[in-house]
Amino acid sequence: MPRLSEVIAALENLWPAERAESWDAVGTVVGDPNQEVTRVLFAVDPVQEIVDEAVKLGADLLVTHHPLYLRGTTTVAATHFKGRVVHTLIKNDIALHVAHTNADTADPGVSDALAGALDLRITGPLVPDPTDPEGRRGLGRVCALDHPLTVREFAARAAERLPATAQGIRVAGDPEAVLRTVAVSGGSGDSLFDQVRAAGVDAFLTADLRHHPVSEARAHSPLALLDAAHWATEWPWCELAASQLDEISDRHGWDLRVHVSKTVTDPWTAHAASAHPSPATALPTRASRPPSTSDPLGAPN
C-alpha cells in the first residue's frame, strides 16, 4: 500500500502546485504523510455531504477541485461548517488534497474533460500557457464539432451529456444559428470573452455568466453563449482525474480503489421556467390584476 506522501507526489506531478494562480489555495489541506492509502474519492466540492460520503466509503484520501479555505482562516473550530469538515476528516483519518487552477490549465485538465463530455475535438488551448513549449496547456479549450449543429441542438447535447442540474443550459444568441467551432471553459468563464472572440469560434460554453458581460459580448459579435451550472462543467474532470490515478496505481502496483462521487453539490436545487406569454396573453399589470391568494409558484401573498 502506498503512503499518502507517495500518492500526493503522483498527484503533484499531474497538477504541480506552482502552476496554480497566485490567489489560489491548492495542495494538501489535511493528512499525515505517513498514513497508508487504499481508497480515494474524487469530488468537486469539499463540503460536509462529500466528507460524509468519504467516511461511509472508507476512503483514506479525498481529492477535490475546489479549495476548502480559498481565502485563509484563523480557526478550524467545529462551530463553523468548514471547521466541521476538518474535524470529520481528521477523526476518520481522511486526507484532503485540492487541485484547482493547476488542474484547470493542465494537459489534460478540466476543460479537456468538459470537451470530451460534449464530444468535441480539441484543437488547442483558449488561453495558452506561455511556459508550455508544446502549446497544449492553458485555460479553456478551442474545439471543433463532429458535424455542424444549431445552437439549439448543441444546447440540447450539453443538457444531455453534462450532469443534470436545476439550471440546465441557458442560451444567449440565435437558437437556429449553425455552429462548427466552440470554445469551452470549465467553471466561471465570462472574463474570457476577449480571448473567445479572438479565437473566432461560433459559440462559447462555460458557467456563471453574468448579465452585463453577456449583454456586452452579444453587442460585440454574433457569438452564441451557453451557460451551464458551474458544478456540472467541472464534474467531468473528476472522472478524468480518477482514471489518471487509476493508471498510476496500476503502473506502481498500488492496487488503489478509486471512486468518483455522484453526489450533486451544485447549490441550486430547483428551477421554475418562465411562461413566455405573448403580448396578447401577457399577465395584467399589478393595478389591473384581480385579487389573488397566491403567487405564480403557489406561495401565499
Salt bridges, closest charged atoms under 4 A:
ASP24 OD1 - HIS100 ND1 2.88
ASP45 OD1 - HIS66 ND1 2.53
ASP104 OD1 - HIS65 NE2 3.36
ASP107 OD2 - ARG136 NE 2.73
ASP112 OD2 - ARG141 NH2 2.76
ASP119 OD2 - ARG161 NH1 3.15
ASP129 OD2 - ARG137 NE 3.33
ASP132 OD1 - ARG137 NH1 3.89
ASP146 OD1 - HIS147 ND1 3.16
ASP146 OD1 - ARG157 NH2 3.13
GLU176 OE2 - ARG152 NH2 2.64
ASP190 OD2 - ARG210 NE 2.79
ASP194 OD1 - ARG197 NH2 2.60
ASP208 OD2 - HIS230 ND1 2.58
ASP227 OD2 - ARG170 NH2 2.59
GLU234 OE2 - HIS65 NE2 3.29
GLU234 OE1 - HIS66 NE2 2.70
GLU234 OE1 - HIS230 NE2 3.06
GLU247 OE1 - ARG251 NH2 2.82
